[in-house]
Amino acid sequence: AFASSVRASKYLSAYHATMFETSDGNIGIYFNVIAPRKMEHLGVSRISVQRYTGSYWRTEYNYTYPETPELQGENVGRYSATIVYEPQYPSSEYRAVLTFYGADSTGSDTGVYTT
């Protein structure tokens, strides 16, 4: 599902993410973020991959920056990337919770998006 955030700030203009199944049965997580100007860091600080257990969402894996460097770009006004996750339980329902992040010398901001 495509959607943009409605909350804009000095550091994040719009962001969205989509989740899809890859040709080999893995989970692809694509995200895109736009800033009002070039940011020193722009992208995502964390992606939590969560699986529905039947009663609650359980975090199965966390991607974080800088451990996963492709989550952020440097000195850019927009950034996008795709992360591929191999699910432990392929027949289960999954979602991803992304924390978008933009920062420059004046400060930073975050926004949370679930797909």
C-alpha positions in Angstrom: 0.0 0.0 0.0 1.3 3.4 -0.9 0.9 6.3 1.4 2.9 9.4 2.5 3.2 10.8 6.0 0.9 13.7 6.7 3.3 15.2 9.3 6.0 17.3 7.6 8.8 18.9 9.5 12.1 20.8 9.0 13.8 17.5 8.4 11.3 15.1 6.8 8.9 16.2 4.0 7.3 12.8 3.2 8.0 9.1 3.6 6.5 5.8 2.8 7.3 2.1 2.7 5.9 -1.0 1.1 6.3 -4.7 1.8 6.3 -7.3 -0.9 7.1 -11.0 -1.5 10.3 -11.5 -3.6 10.5 -14.2 -6.3 12.2 -16.6 -4.0 9.7 -16.2 -1.2 11.5 -13.7 1.0 10.1 -10.4 2.2 11.2 -7.2 0.5 10.8 -3.9 2.3 11.1 -0.8 0.1 11.2 2.7 1.6 11.5 6.2 0.3 12.0 9.4 2.1 12.1 13.0 1.0 13.5 16.0 2.9 13.0 19.7 2.3 16.7 20.1 1.6 19.9 18.0 1.7 20.4 16.2 5.0 23.6 15.0 6.5 21.8 11.8 7.3 18.5 10.7 5.7 16.7 7.4 5.7 15.7 4.9 8.4 17.3 4.4 11.8 15.4 1.1 12.5 13.3 -1.5 10.8 11.5 -3.9 13.1 10.2 -7.0 11.2 7.3 -8.3 13.1 5.3 -11.6 12.8 1.7 -12.0 13.9 1.4 -14.9 16.4 -2.4 -15.0 16.4 -2.7 -12.7 19.3 0.0 -10.1 19.1 2.9 -8.8 16.9 6.2 -10.3 17.8 9.5 -8.6 16.7 11.4 -11.2 14.8 14.4 -9.1 13.7 15.6 -5.5 13.9 17.7 -3.8 11.3 19.5 -0.7 12.7 21.8 2.0 11.5 24.8 2.0 11.3 24.9 -1.8 11.6 23.0 -1.9 8.4 24.6 1.1 6.5 22.2 0.9 3.5 19.4 2.3 5.7 20.7 5.8 5.4 22.2 8.1 2.8 24.5 11.0 3.5 24.2 14.6 2.2 21.1 13.8 0.2 17.6 15.3 -0.2 15.9 12.0 -0.9 16.8 8.4 -0.2 15.3 5.0 -1.0 16.4 1.4 -0.5 15.1 -2.1 -0.4 15.9 -4.5 2.4 15.3 -8.3 1.9 14.4 -10.4 4.9 14.2 -14.2 5.0 11.2 -15.0 7.2 11.5 -17.7 9.9 7.9 -18.7 9.3 7.1 -18.1 5.6 3.4 -18.9 5.9 2.8 -16.3 8.7 1.6 -12.7 8.5 4.4 -10.1 8.7 4.6 -6.4 9.0 7.5 -3.9 9.2 7.7 -0.9 11.5 10.1 1.7 10.2 11.6 4.7 12.0 12.4 7.3 9.5 15.2 9.8 10.3 16.5 13.0 9.0 19.3 15.1 10.5 21.6 18.0 9.7 23.7 20.4 11.8 20.6 22.2 13.2 18.9 19.1 14.6 16.9 16.0 13.7 13.5 14.4 13.5 12.0 11.0 13.3 8.7 9.5 12.0 7.2 6.0 12.5 5.5 4.2 9.6 4.0 0.7 9.6 3.5 -1.4 6.5 
